[in-house]
């Protein structure tokens, strides 16, 4: 999609993976952007919180109480624990955690199309050309960040290097937008998708947890027999690969226990929220603690009426269904990572495909808006307690320090220890440099 002209003028430039009885649940930049830097200790893992549908910047991290009538929303700003920083009043738990995260209010890419925005915000890169329609997953595309991390860091402790739960990113019209798998790196580096609408994250994984009558030795013997039977077979390669990943986890009791919440302290689940998003954030913490390099947690519902694509009834949806859930879960995640000594080694990123229009439509909603949106970064050397960039009075365009989504991802990679010099290799062994923007210097102090 071409860059929006007004930006240019403003700046002058049931189971997804069916694997039988062992199924796995299936550009314009501002002064904030600088050259690549070296920093101290690098982040060891990433938790990417993805808000499917595109959350409104005005009703999250960039409140506009003085905006004109018809643009100004119903919510009030609230002070945070950092003087001078305000966020939406319906994010009270996060308001007490502002010292831990940085808000980028000037992120942009210029497209108002879901599929384009999804790909940008899961990969940091533009999708391969399409003949028409929104981009669905395609092996021609660049890899998602989880797949990059999986190739560079490998799988550890019996767990895949990249995992996505509790669902894929899509809606009722497009089940699986592009940018969610390894693309041209090949299926070997796809994230493990955990997707079963009947499964609550933290509960036993259907088909993955050994039954009570099957001990570890017996399970290992079964796995070894299956390996022997599959040797030399050249059919059902993807089936065999997914099944093999399941068996690898079954061989390691510690691995599959990382998905369970049985040993969490009483009250922990309540702090995160006993819902699919809260549980997913808690499982994500357990997974990075167990050695997983990247855990992607998309919003838990695909239907537009239940995600952030709030074209109608925007304010009651945000107030009652959306903001309380992310507020509680994100704040608990920050606290939990800090309490367990993981905050400095774990990067948490929050984004969606774009923001929402300044103007409130006739249905009481806000429409797609890729010209500017808010993102959040925390942990892994990110300097919290700050806001980078600001928007115009109506919240419709960056007013300074514009951060293109490629720069946002360059900052994520910087925190994880990677620069434009690093490359991944496709299935033919050709190198591809995955950092195409420049990290935002202010994020690193």
C-alpha positions in Angstrom: 0.0 0.0 0.0 1.4 3.5 -0.8 2.1 5.9 2.0 -0.9 8.1 2.7 -0.7 11.4 1.0 -1.6 13.5 4.0 1.2 12.0 6.0 3.6 12.7 3.2 2.4 16.3 3.0 2.5 16.7 6.8 6.1 15.6 7.0 7.3 16.3 3.5 8.1 12.4 2.9 -11.6 -27.0 16.2 -7.8 -27.4 15.9 -5.7 -25.4 13.6 -2.9 -27.9 13.3 -4.6 -31.3 12.8 -2.0 -33.9 13.9 -4.2 -36.8 14.7 -4.3 -38.1 18.3 -1.3 -35.8 19.2 -2.8 -32.6 17.7 -1.4 -29.3 18.8 -4.6 -27.5 19.5 -4.5 -26.7 17.0 9.1 6.9 4.9 9.1 9.5 7.1 10.9 9.5 10.4 11.4 12.1 13.0 14.2 13.0 15.3 13.4 10.1 17.6 15.0 7.7 15.2 18.7 7.3 15.2 21.3 4.9 13.9 21.8 1.5 15.3 23.3 1.3 18.8 25.0 -1.2 21.0 23.5 -1.7 24.4 24.2 -3.7 27.5 22.6 -7.0 28.3 20.2 -8.1 25.5 16.7 -9.4 25.9 16.5 -13.1 25.8 12.8 -13.4 24.8 9.8 -11.5 23.5 6.2 -11.5 24.4 4.2 -9.8 21.6 0.7 -8.8 22.7 -1.3 -8.3 19.5 -4.6 -6.5 19.6 -6.6 -7.8 16.7 -8.7 -5.2 14.9 -6.7 -2.1 15.7 -7.2 -0.4 19.0 -8.0 3.3 19.2 -5.1 5.5 20.3 -7.5 8.0 21.7 -9.1 5.5 24.1 -5.8 3.8 25.2 -2.5 5.6 25.3 -3.1 9.0 23.6 -6.2 10.6 25.2 -7.5 13.7 23.5 -9.8 15.5 26.0 -9.4 18.8 24.2 -10.2 17.5 20.7 -13.0 19.1 18.7 -16.6 18.0 19.1 -17.2 14.9 17.0 -13.6 13.8 17.6 -13.4 14.0 21.4 -14.3 10.7 23.0 -16.4 9.9 26.0 -13.5 8.8 28.2 -11.4 11.0 30.4 -7.6 10.8 30.8 -6.1 9.6 34.1 -2.8 10.5 35.6 -0.1 7.8 35.8 2.6 7.2 38.4 4.9 9.2 36.1 4.3 13.0 36.3 3.0 14.4 33.1 2.0 11.1 31.5 -1.7 10.4 31.1 -3.5 7.5 29.6 -7.2 6.4 29.4 -9.2 6.4 32.6 -10.2 2.8 32.0 -6.5 1.6 32.3 -6.1 2.1 36.1 -3.7 -0.8 36.7 -1.4 0.2 33.8 -1.5 3.8 35.1 0.3 2.5 38.2 2.9 0.8 36.0 3.8 3.7 33.7 7.4 3.7 35.1 7.9 0.3 33.5 6.8 1.0 29.9 7.4 3.4 27.1 4.5 4.7 24.9 5.2 5.5 21.3 2.3 7.7 20.2 3.5 8.4 16.7 3.8 4.9 15.1 2.5 4.7 11.6 2.5 2.9 8.2 -0.2 4.6 6.2 -2.5 1.7 5.3 -6.1 1.3 6.5 -6.3 -2.3 5.4 -6.4 -5.0 8.1 -4.2 -7.6 6.3 -1.5 -5.0 5.4 -1.4 -3.7 9.0 -1.3 -7.2 10.5 1.6 -8.2 8.3 3.5 -5.0 9.2 2.9 -5.4 12.9 3.9 -9.1 13.1 6.9 -8.9 10.9 8.1 -5.3 10.7 8.1 -5.7 6.9 5.8 -5.3 3.9 4.1 -8.4 2.5 4.9 -9.9 -0.9 2.9 -8.4 -3.8 -0.7 -9.8 -4.2 -2.9 -9.7 -7.2 -5.8 -8.6 -5.1 -7.6 -9.0 -1.7 -6.2 -8.9 1.7 -2.9 -10.8 2.2 -3.4 -14.3 3.7 -0.5 -16.4 4.9 1.9 -17.1 2.0 5.3 -18.7 1.7 6.4 -15.7 -0.5 6.2 -13.4 2.5 8.9 -12.3 4.9 8.8 -14.2 8.2 7.1 -13.2 11.4 9.3 -12.0 14.2 8.7 -15.3 16.1 10.1 -17.3 13.1 13.1 -15.1 12.9 13.9 -15.6 16.5 13.2 -19.4 16.2 15.8 -19.7 13.4 18.4 -17.5 15.1 18.0 -18.9 18.6 16.7 -22.4 18.0 14.4 -24.5 20.1 15.3 -25.0 23.8 14.4 -27.3 26.6 12.0 -29.4 24.5 10.0 -26.4 23.5 9.7 -24.7 20.1 11.4 -21.3 19.8 8.2 -19.5 18.9 4.7 -20.2 20.1 1.4 -18.4 19.4 -1.7 -18.7 21.6 -4.6 -18.8 22.1 -5.5 -18.3 18.4 -4.5 -17.0 15.0 -4.8 -13.4 13.9 -7.9 -13.0 11.8 -11.6 -12.3 11.8 -14.8 -13.8 10.7 -14.1 -12.9 7.1 -10.3 -13.7 7.0 -9.3 -16.5 9.1 -5.5 -16.2 8.9 -4.0 -12.9 7.7 -0.4 -12.9 6.4 2.6 -12.4 8.5 2.0 -15.1 11.1 4.3 -17.9 10.0 7.9 -18.3 8.7 7.1 -17.3 5.1 10.1 -17.9 2.9 12.1 -19.4 5.8 10.0 -22.6 5.3 7.6 -24.5 7.6 10.5 -25.7 9.8 10.5 -22.3 11.5 6.8 -21.7 11.8 5.6 -20.9 15.3 3.7 -23.6 17.1 0.1 -22.5 17.0 -2.1 -23.4 19.9 -5.6 -22.9 18.8 -8.6 -24.7 20.0 -11.8 -22.8 20.8 -12.7 -25.2 23.6 -9.3 -24.8 25.3 -8.6 -22.4 28.1 -4.9 -21.6 28.2 -3.4 -23.1 31.3 -5.6 -26.1 31.3 -4.3 -29.5 30.1 -3.6 -29.4 26.4 -6.0 -31.7 24.6 -4.1 -34.6 23.0 -0.7 -33.3 24.4 -0.7 -34.1 28.1 -0.1 -37.8 28.9 -3.0 -39.6 30.5 -2.7 -40.8 34.1 -2.1 -44.4 33.1 0.8 -43.5 30.7 4.0 -42.9 32.6 7.0 -41.1 31.3 8.9 -44.3 30.3 5.9 -45.7 28.5 5.4 -42.4 26.7 9.0 -42.3 25.6 8.8 -45.9 24.3 5.7 -44.9 22.2 7.6 -41.9 20.8 10.6 -44.0 19.9 8.3 -46.6 18.1 6.6 -43.8 16.1 10.0 -42.4 15.1 11.0 -45.8 13.8 7.7 -46.3 11.9 8.0 -42.8 10.3 11.6 -43.2 9.2 11.9 -43.1 5.4 8.4 -42.0 4.8 8.1 -39.1 2.3 4.3 -38.6 2.8 2.5 -36.3 5.2 5.6 -34.3 6.0 3.8 -31.5 7.7 1.7 -34.0 9.7 4.9 -35.8 10.8 6.6 -32.5 11.7 3.8 -31.3 13.9 3.5 -34.7 15.5 7.2 -34.9 16.1 7.1 -31.5 17.9 4.3 -32.9 20.1 6.3 -36.0 20.9 9.4 -33.9 21.7 7.3 -32.0 24.3 5.9 -35.3 25.6 9.4 -36.6 26.1 10.1 -33.7 28.4 7.7 -33.4 31.3 9.1 -30.0 32.2 8.2 -28.8 28.7 4.5 -29.6 28.7 4.2 -28.5 32.3 5.1 -25.0 31.1 1.7 -24.8 29.6 0.0 -25.6 32.9 -1.0 -23.4 35.8 -1.3 -26.0 38.5 1.8 -24.8 40.5 1.0 -21.1 40.4 0.4 -19.4 43.7 -3.2 -18.8 44.7 -4.4 -15.4 43.5 -2.0 -15.2 40.5 -4.7 -16.2 38.0 -7.1 -13.6 39.5 -4.4 -10.9 39.1 -4.1 -11.7 35.4 -7.8 -12.3 34.9 -9.4 -15.7 34.6 -10.2 -15.3 30.9 -8.4 -16.4 27.7 -6.3 -13.3 27.3 -5.3 -13.2 31.0 -4.5 -16.9 31.0 -2.5 -16.6 27.8 -0.4 -13.8 29.3 0.3 -16.0 32.3 1.2 -19.0 30.1 3.4 -16.7 28.0 5.4 -15.8 31.1 5.8 -19.4 32.0 7.0 -20.2 28.4 9.6 -17.5 28.3 10.8 -18.7 31.8 11.1 -22.2 30.3 13.3 -20.9 27.4 10.9 -20.0 24.6 12.3 -17.1 22.5 9.0 -15.6 21.3 5.4 -15.9 22.5 2.8 -14.1 20.5 -0.5 -13.5 22.3 -3.3 -12.2 19.9 -6.6 -10.9 21.2 -8.8 -13.9 22.0 -11.8 -13.3 19.8 -11.9 -13.2 16.0 -15.4 -11.7 15.6 -15.3 -7.9 15.0 -18.0 -7.4 17.6 -15.6 -8.8 20.2 -12.2 -7.4 19.1 -10.8 -3.9 18.6 -12.3 -3.4 15.2 -14.9 -1.0 16.8 -16.8 0.5 13.9 -19.9 0.7 16.0 -20.7 1.0 19.7 -17.0 1.8 20.2 -17.2 3.3 23.7 -19.3 0.7 25.5 -17.2 -2.1 23.9 -13.9 -0.5 25.0 -15.2 0.2 28.5 -16.9 -3.1 29.3 -15.2 -5.8 27.2 -11.8 -4.7 26.0 -9.9 -2.3 28.2 -10.5 -4.0 31.6 -9.1 -7.2 30.2 -5.9 -5.8 28.7 -5.4 -3.5 31.7 -5.4 -6.2 34.3 -3.4 -8.8 32.2 -0.7 -6.4 31.1 -0.2 -4.9 34.5 0.0 -8.3 36.1 2.5 -9.5 33.4 4.8 -6.5 34.2 4.6 -7.2 37.9 5.1 -10.9 37.5 8.1 -10.6 35.2 9.7 -8.1 37.7 9.0 -10.2 40.7 10.5 -13.3 39.1 13.6 -11.5 37.9 12.6 -11.7 34.2 11.7 -8.1 33.4 15.2 -7.1 32.3 15.6 -10.1 30.0 12.1 -10.1 28.5 10.7 -7.6 26.0 7.0 -7.0 26.1 5.5 -5.3 23.0 1.9 -4.2 22.5 0.5 -3.3 19.1 -2.4 -3.8 16.7 -2.7 -3.4 12.9 -3.4 0.4 13.0 -5.3 3.0 15.0 -8.8 4.5 14.7 -10.1 7.6 12.9 -10.2 10.9 14.7 -13.8 11.4 13.6 -16.5 9.4 15.4 -18.8 7.9 12.8 -22.6 7.8 12.8 -22.6 4.3 14.5 -20.7 5.7 17.5 -17.5 4.0 16.3 -14.1 4.8 14.9 -12.9 3.4 11.6 -9.5 2.1 10.3 -6.6 4.6 10.5 -3.0 3.7 9.6 -1.7 7.2 9.6 -0.9 7.1 13.3 -1.4 4.7 16.2 0.1 4.0 19.7 2.4 1.2 20.6 4.0 0.2 23.9 7.4 -1.4 24.8 8.7 -2.6 28.2 11.5 -4.6 29.6 14.8 -5.7 28.1 16.6 -2.4 28.4 13.7 -0.2 27.3 13.6 3.0 29.3 10.2 3.2 30.8 8.2 6.1 32.1 8.3 8.1 28.9 6.3 9.0 25.9 7.9 9.2 22.5 6.2 11.3 19.8 3.0 13.2 19.9 0.0 13.6 17.6 -2.0 16.5 16.3 -4.9 17.9 18.4 -7.3 15.5 16.8 -5.0 12.5 17.2 -5.0 12.0 13.5 -1.3 12.5 12.5 2.1 12.4 14.1 3.1 16.0 15.2 6.7 15.1 15.9 9.1 12.1 16.2 7.2 10.0 13.7 8.1 6.3 14.1 7.4 4.1 11.1 6.5 0.5 11.9 9.8 -0.6 10.5 11.5 1.6 13.1 9.3 0.1 15.8 10.5 -3.4 14.8 14.1 -2.2 14.5 13.8 -1.1 18.1 12.4 -4.5 19.1 15.2 -6.3 17.4 17.7 -3.8 19.0 16.4 -4.8 22.5 16.9 -8.4 21.5 20.5 -7.8 20.3 20.0 -7.7 16.5 20.8 -5.0 13.9 20.5 -4.6 10.2 23.8 -6.6 9.9 22.0 -9.8 11.0 20.3 -12.1 8.5 18.2 -15.2 8.3 18.3 -17.8 5.5 15.4 -18.9 3.3 14.8 -22.5 2.3 17.4 -22.2 -0.5 20.0 -20.8 1.9 19.9 -17.2 0.7 20.4 -14.6 3.3 17.7 -12.0 4.1 18.3 -9.0 6.4 15.2 -8.6 8.5 15.8 -5.1 10.1 14.9 -2.5 7.6 14.2 0.5 9.9 16.3 2.2 12.5 15.9 1.8 16.3 14.4 4.7 18.2 17.3 6.1 20.3 15.1 7.5 23.1 13.9 4.1 24.0 17.3 3.1 25.2 18.1 6.1 27.3 
